[in-house]
Amino acid sequence: MTMPLWQPTQAAIDATQMAALMQRINREESVTLRDYTDLHGWSVENLEAFWSLLWDEVDIIADTKGDTVLEHPDAMPGARWFPEARLNFAANLLKRRDDHPALVVRDERQRRKQISYKELYEQVAKLAHALQQSGVTAGDRVAGFVPNSEHAVIGMLASASIGAVWSSCSPDFGFHGVLDRFGQIQPKVLIATDGYTWNGKPIDTRERVVQISEAIDSLNQVVVFPFLKEEPDTRGIDKAVTWEDYLNNPASEIFFESQPFDHPLYILYSSGTTGVPKCIIHSAGGTLLQHLKELRLHTDLNERDVLFYYTTCGWMMWNWLVSGLACGATLVLYDGSPFSPGPEVLWEMAEREGITVFGTSAKYIAACEKEDLTPGKRFNLSPLRAVLSTGSALAHESFDYVYREIKSDLLLASISGGTDIVSCFALGCPIRPVYRGQLQCRGLGMAVDVFDAEGQPLREEKGELVCTRPFPSMPIGFWNDPEGKRYHDAYFATFPGIWAHGDYAEITPEDGLIIHGRSDAVLNPGGVRIGTAEIYRQVEKVEAVMESLCIGQEWNDDIRVVLFVRLKEGLTLDDAMRDEIRRTIRANTTPRHVPAKILQVSDIPRTLSGKIVELAVRNVVHGRPVKNLDALANPEALELYEDLPELQS
């Protein structure tokens, strides 16, 4: 029997918002739900009742909810949620207007700023007025080339308040990467930084802002704020105005534009590593309802919490983080390297700010372990009650590390979803135990399953992660896809009428999930499907290995497994180390998982949101083009994988 790493007490369970919802359902629906399995089952079997009750439970602010919850419930795509509802996303995030801290803004330069809910409202009012003066109306796009600062949050809320659509990317995007995104959606206003700092190095972005302003004809205004320097410099930037001057107006109230539930709120972008990024449109109502479910129920967030997620404005976790304002919580924003000015900077910040929910990536947790960090011993983390991890599968050993070196009594939630749904399919659960290597649960109201190639459900076997029924945060569609063909092909071509997410997963005996990697990166030696995460987990047990990347190379009418490793500084891969890696993999998986080739590289290519790019490396190894280098944070790393003589034999 699998033993849990952590188990909530009955008193803790009874105090959760999830338990309160379960009791409400029992009373109002005359059912007897005893645990999360019962609750999840009821939520997907009674979709309309669940989402309607959730609306009331999380106190959605709306002009009207309407009587209809779901039109075309059997259509995917095509289902429509709350078609009669009228609401405003920003009104729900700005309902608190007191002196309680809304934002704590920090960066690697040791700067700190605190903004109250009252001050945030006032700043949003001024920017919303200025946007309207610039000709921005409902449905128009406002773009942000922004670090993770208050400017991004104010920009998004001001846009949403007037019904405009917000779209952002972080300033580490190159010019072509920005143009590939914003050039498609044609924004009326661009909010842009003068620069940012990374790993102690100041990086001036003014030249890129000049290029962007010249390349996008739709722009009426470019609003520049100083983040790198003390004073903004708008010289040479077409239609430019400083942030301070733009917000210098007498507006003090926000007139929230009431919009339909499925009114566009965000445009997010696919990684773009296989071509021009897809522009994914998300609705105001769907995003709000889904995020409040995940924050209030799955994270048990409330107004006493201090929520942090290490993210940039180019990753959907920023959008998820900002929705914490709708819970009345304090958000901690951090911009810069998570290891600068020192390896423990984020944990020191957690102590100083009293962070209760700490969000990060699986790679960051693994890197902390490799650095031998002991945050629980170095810092007072007594307020910390939950650690969230996403971006890739959290290794079993990382679970051990968190409970050993960070805190033994907390909820460790490995969560998984994506830009595609601006939310999660698998989440934490405050009323369930945590099991090593497992994502705790499938999200409420999400009919998540695992299918084989024929579309049959699997249990305790690996297959395709799917969702078999509609959910509110499904995209409205893709930009410039009027017939919906690209949208359909992206998610519904594999199993008609079923959302196929592109993850390789399994449902465990404990009713949790394990994600084994992306389906398109699955290895297939000898016809046996292997998830890359299964190999990474074993390789990174080896002390000398910092991180790794695995591909399948076409060889002699079959596929052979090739492993690339980045070692600790100063170490060189030799036969003894190769043998250790192979022994570790073989002992804990199967002989088919053992790489035919193991090569040392000095860098692993990754996207701007930090995900390793197995497909790009596979293309380079096979002499195929990589279509969009601007989607990568370090495209020069791909050169390390070209014409390797070790792969010719």
N, C-alpha and C positions, 0 to 999 in steps of 0.2 A: 504493500500500500504506500502511495506517495504521501510523504509528510509535508505539511506546509511550512514555509519559512516564516510566515507571519499570519496571525489570526486575530481579527478584531474581537474585543470583548463584547458580551451581550449588551452591556450598558452603552458601549460605543456604537454598536449597531442600532440600538433603539433611538439614539440621538441623531441619526442621519436623516437628511432630507429624503433619501431613497426609501427608508423604512416608513417615513410619514406618508409618502405617496402610496406605498403598498397598502398601508392601513386604510387610506382613503378609498382606494379601489375596492378593497374588501367590503367596506361599508356601503359604498354607492352602487357597486355592481353585484352585490350579494354573492361574492366568491370567497374562497379561502386560499389565498396565496401565502405560502409559508416561507419561501426563500427566493433567491434571485432567479433560479431556474424557472420557478413558477411565474415570477413576475415577467421575465423576458418572454416566456411562451405566451402569456396572456397578451402582452403588448404587440406581438406580431400577428396573433390570431385575431385581434380586435384593433386593427390599425386606426380606424377612425375614432373609436372611443378613446384609445390611448392618447393620440395627439391632441384631441380636443380637451381632454382632462389635463394634459400637460400644459396647454396654453393657459388654463385657469390657474394651475398650481404655481407657475413661475411668474404670474402677474404681468403678462404682456400688456403694454400700453397700446391701445388702438382706438380709432374712431368707431370701428365696428368689427366684430369677429365674423358675423354671418352665421347662417344655419347649416350651410354645406361645408363639410370638412374635406371631402375628396371627390373630385370628378374623374371619371374614367379610371377607376381603381385597378383595373386589370391591364392597363396600358403602360408599357415601359419601352421606349419613352412615350409620353402623352398624358400621363396622370397630372392632375392639377389640384394643388392644395389650397384650401380656404379661398375659393374664387370670389367670395363676396367681401372679404376682409379689406380694411383700409388701415394702414399704420405707417409709422416712420421709424426706421432703424435707429437713428441718432437720438430720438426722443426717449427710447428705451435705455440708452447708455448714459443719458444725461439727466435721468430723473432725480438723482441725488445732487443737491446744490448747496451743500454746507461747507464747512471748513475742513472736513475730513480729507486726508491726502488721497487724491485720485491717481497721481503719477509721481513716482520718484525716478528721476532721469540721471543715469550715471554713465561714465565712459572710462576708457583705459587711461585717460589723462587725469584721473582722480577728481574730475568735476562732478558736482552733485547739485541737482535742482529739485525742489519739491513744489508741486502744483496741486492746489485743493480742487475739489469738485466745483466750488463756486468760481474759482479762477479759470478753470477749464471751460465752463459754460460761457464765461465772458469772452474768452479768446475765440471760441467757436462762433459766437454771435458776430464778432467783428469780421472774421474771415468769411462767414457765410454771406454777410452783406457785401463784402468786397467782391466775392465771386459773382454775385448777381449783377453788380455794377460792371463786371467784365463780360456780361452777356451769357453767363452760364445758367441754363435752365434744366428742368427735369429731363433726364436721359442723356445729357451731355457728359463728356468724360473730363475728369480732372486727374492728372498724372502726377505722381511723386517720385522724384529721383532723390531718395532720402535715406539718411541713416536712421537707426532705431532711436528716435528722439521725439520730444513732444510735438515737433512740427508735423510729423507723419500722422499722429493721432488727431491733432487739431484739423489737419487737412482732410482726413477721412470723414470726421464727424461733420465738418462744415459742408462737405460735398453731399453727404447722406441727408443732411437736414433739409436741403433744397431739392432732393431727388436726383442729384447728379450721381455719376458712377465713378468710384475711386479705383485707381489702378496704380500700383507702386512697384518699384524695383530698387535694390540697394545700390549705392554709388560705386561698388566694386564692379558693376557691369561696364564693359567697354561700350564705345559709341555704337557699334553695330549691334551688340546685344540689346541695347536700349531701343534702337531704331526698329529692330525686328519685332519688338513688343509694342511700343507706343506708336510707331509708324502705322501699325495696322488699325489702331482704335481711334486715331485722330482726335486727341484731346484739345479742349479749348484753352485750358490753363495748365501750365507746368510749374510745380513747386519743386525747387532744386537747391541742393546744398553746394557750398563752395569747396567742400572737401571732407575728408575724414581721416582718422588715424588707425593704422593697423600695425600691431606688434611694435609699437613705439615709433613708427615711421609716419610722418604727415604726408598725405596724398592729396594734391590739389586737383579738383575736378572741373575747374572753371572752363578749361579748353573743351571738355566734353559737353558742358552745358551750352557753350557757344555753338558747337556742331549740331547739337540736338535742336536748339532754337532755330537754326538756319534750315534744318532738314524737314521739320514738321510744319507744313503750311497752315494747318488748322489753328495754330496757337494765336490767341488774342493777347496773352499775357504770360510772362515768365517771372515768377516770384522767387527771389534768391535770398536765402538766409545764411548768416555766418555760423559755421560749425567748426571750421578749421581755424579761422582767423577771428579777431575781435570785431572787425568791421567788414561788412559785405562789399564786394567789388563787382559792379555790374557792367564795367566797361566792355564793349564789344558784344554784349549779349542782346540780341534783338528783342524788343518789346519788354525789356527788363524793368523790374521795380524791386526795391528791397522789401523784405518781410515786414519790417517796422513801419515803413511808409504805407504799405498795402493795408495793414491793419489799423492805421491811424484814422479811425472814423468813429462817430458817436454811437454806433449800434450797441445796444445792451440786451436786447431780447431776440430770441430765435423764433421765427414763425415756421414750425416744422411742417413741411409739405406732406400731406397725407397721400399715400400711394397704395396700389394693389399689393397683395402679399408677394406676388411674383415679379414685382418691379425690380429691375437690375440694380444691384448694390456694388458688386465687385467684379472686376475682370482680373483673373489670375492666369498664369501661363504655365504650360507644360515645360519641361526642362529644355526642350529644343535641341537635344543632342542628335536627333535623327532628321532634322529639318527645321523650317521656321516654326517657332513655338505656336501651339494652339492657344487661342484666346478663349478662356473658359468663363462664361458669364454665370454669376451666382446671384440668387434673389435675396432681397432684404428680409422677407418673412422666413424663408427656409433657413437662411444663415442664422438668424436670431433664434428661432425656435430650437434648432439643432444644437447651437452653441450653449444655450441656457440649459438644455437637457444634459449636455456633457459636463458643463461647469457645476451646475447646482446639484445634479444627482450623482454623476459618476465621479466627480471630484469633491463633492460636498462643500463647494465654495460658498462663503457668505460674506457679509460686510465687515467682519472682523479679520478676514484673511489678508495676507500680503502675498500676491501671486507674482512669480517670476518665470519667464521662459526665455532661455538664450536663443535668440532668433534674429534674423534680419528682416527687412521689409519686403524682401523678395521671396519669402517662404510663408506658406499658409499658416504656420504656427503664430505668426505675428497677428493675423486676422483673428485667430482663435484667442490669443492672449488679450487683445483689446476688448473683446466681448465680456471680459471679466468686469468691466465697468458697469454692465447691466446687473451685476450682483452686488454692487456697492463696495467692492473690494479695492484695495490699493494695488496698483500695478507697478512693478519695478522694471524699467527699461534699461538695457545695457547695450552700449555700442562699442565694438572693438574686439580684439582677440581675447578669448577666454583664458589665455595663459600670459597676458601682459597687463601690468608690469611684472607679475610673478605667477607661478603655476596655481596658486591657491586664491587668486583674486576673487573668483565668484563665491567661494565658500566664506571668505572674509566678509564679502558683501552680504551674504546670507545672514551672518551673525549680526552685523551692524544694522541691517534693515528689518530684522525679525521676520525673515521670509518663512511662511508656513507651507507654501507649495512651490517646489523648485523643479522647473522643467528644463530639459536639456536633450541632447542626442545620445544614442547608444555609443557612438564613437568617443564622445567626451568622457563618458563614464569609464570606457576601456582605457582611454589615455590617462585618466587620473590614476587608475590602477598601475599602469606601466610606469608612471612617475612616482609610485610609492607614496601617494598622498594619503594622509590620515585625517580628513576633515573633522571627524567626530572627536578626535583627541585634541586637535589644535584649536577648535572653535566651539563656542556655545551655540549649539543648534537645537536647544530645547523647544523653541516654537515650531520647528519643522515637523510636519505631520505626513507629508507626501512628497515623493520624488517621481516625476513623470519622465518617460524616455520615449523618443520616437526617432524617425529618420531611417532606421534600419533595425534588424532584429537585435534585441538585447541578449547577449550571450549568457548562458547559465552561470558562468564564472563571475559575470558582472553583478548578477543577483547576489551572489555570495559576498562580493566586495562591498556592495552598498550596505548590507546588513552587518558586515564585520567592521567596516572602517568609516561609515557615515553615521548610521543610527540603526539600532536593532528594532526599535518600535516605531515603524512608519509604514505607510502604504506605498509600495513600489509598483507603479503602474507602467508597464510597457504598453504603449498605445499605438494604433496603426490605422491609417486612413489615407488621406492624400489631398493634393491640390484639386483633384477631380471633383471631390465632394466637400471641400473646404471644412472637413470634419473627419470623424473616425468611424470605422466599422467595428474595431475592437478597442476596449477601454479598461480603465480601472473600475473597481467595484468596492466601495467602502463596507459592504456587508458580507464580503466573501474573503476567504484566505488567499494568500499569495503563494503560488507554487513556482519552484525554480524553473526558469526558462519559458514560462507560460504567460501569455496575455490573459488577464483574468476573465474577461467575458466578452460576448458579443453585445453591441450597444442596444439599449432599449429601443423598440420600434424598428429595429433593423433586422430583416429576415436574412441574416447571413448564413451561408452554407458553404460546403466544400464539395465540388463535383468532380467526377472522372471525365474522361474525354467524351463519353457518350451522354453526359448531362445527368448522370445518376449520383445521388448523394452518397458521400463517403463518411465513415466514422473511424477515427484512429488510423486513417490512411491519408497520404498526401495527394492533393489535387488542386483544382482551381478555386480560388476564393470568389464567391458570387453573392449577389443579393437578389432574392427572388421576388420581392415585392417593392412597390414604390416607397420613397422616403422624401421628406420635405427639402433636403439640401441637395437633391439631384440638380445638376446645372440646368439653367434655362436653355442653354445651347452653346454653340461656339460662335464667335464673331465672324461675320462674313461667310456664314454657312446657312443661307436662307432655306434650303430644302432639308437641312438637318442630316445630310448624308455623312459628313465627317463625324458628327456627334454619334450617329448610329453605329458607324463602323468602329469607332473607338471603344465602345462598351457593349454593344448588343449583337455584334456579328458572330461571336463564338457560340452563344446560346440564345436563339431568338426570344425576345421578351424577358431576358434575364441579364442583369448587370454583371459582367465579368470584369473584375477589377485588375487582373494582371498580376496577382500575388499567388505564390505557391505555398499552400498552407495545409494544416490539419487541425481537426477538432480533437481534443484530448479526452481521456476518460473523466477528468474533473470538469468537463464542459468549458474548458479554456481553449485558447488557440495558440498554435505555434506557427510563425511565419518563417518559411525556409528560403525566402528571397523572391526576386521578381521572376515571373513565369518566363519572360523572354530571355532571362539569363540562366535558366535551368540547363545544367549539363546533361548530356545524353550518351555517355560511353557505353557501347555495346547495347544500346536501346534501353538502358536503365536510367530513369530520371533522377537527378541529384540536385538539390537546392544548394546554391553557393554558400548560404549561411551555415549549412552543416559543416562545410570545410573550414570556413573562417573561424568558427567556434573552437575547433581543435588547434588550428595553426597558431592562433593568438594565445594559446596556453603556453607556448614555447617562450621562455623568458627573453630571448634575443630578438623576437619579432615584435615590431611596433604595430604594423598593420599589413594586410595582404589583399591581393586581388586575384580572382580565379576565372579562367575562361575555358571554353572547349575549343580545341584546335582541330580543324579537319585534317585527318591523317590516315592514309591507306584505307580509304573507303569507310572510315569510322571516325569517331571523335575521341581525342585523347585530352586528359585533364592537364592544363598547364597552370602552375601557381607562381605568382610574382610576390616577393616579400620585400618589405622595407624594414631594415634592421635598426637596432639602436645605434646611435652615432659611434663610429669607430670600429664597428664589427664588420667582418667579411664572411659571406656565405661559403662554407667549405663542405666537404663530403660528410663530415661528422654531423654538422648541423642539418644537412639534407636528410641524413638517416634519422635524426631525432624527430624532424618534422613528419617524415613518413611513418615512423613507429607510432607517434602520437595519433595521427589520423587513422591508421589501420587498427589500433587498439580500441578506438572509440566509435568507429563507424564500420565500413566494410572495405575489402580490398579494392572495389571499384572507385572508392573515393580518393585513393592514393594517387597523387599527381605523377604523370609520366615525366614531367619536367618541372624543376624548381629553379627559378632564376631570381637573382637579387636586382632590385632597382632602387634608385635614390628617391623616387617620388611616385605617388599614386595619383593619377588624374581624377578630378572630382568636379561636380557641378558647383555653381555658385552657392547652392544651399548645403553643400558639404557631402553629397552622396557620391560614392565611387561610381565610375562609368565603365562597367564591364563591357557593354556593347561597343563603345568607342574603341577600347583596347582590342576587342576581338576583330573589329574591322581593320585596324592598323596592322595587326598580325597577319591578316589574310590579304593585305594589300588593297583594301577597299577604302573609299573616301570616308572621312568623317565630315558630315554635312555642315555642322554649325559649331565651329570652335569658339564662338563668342559666348556659348552657353557654359563654357568651362571656366573655373576659377584659375586653373593652371594649365592651359592648353599646351604649353611647351613640354609638359611631362610626357605627352604622347610620343615625342621623338625618341624617348628611351625604349620604345617597344618596336621600332622600325627595323626591319632587316636583321633580326637577331640570328646569328649563325647557329646558336644552340637549338633553334626551332626548325632547322633545316635537316635534321637527322633524327 
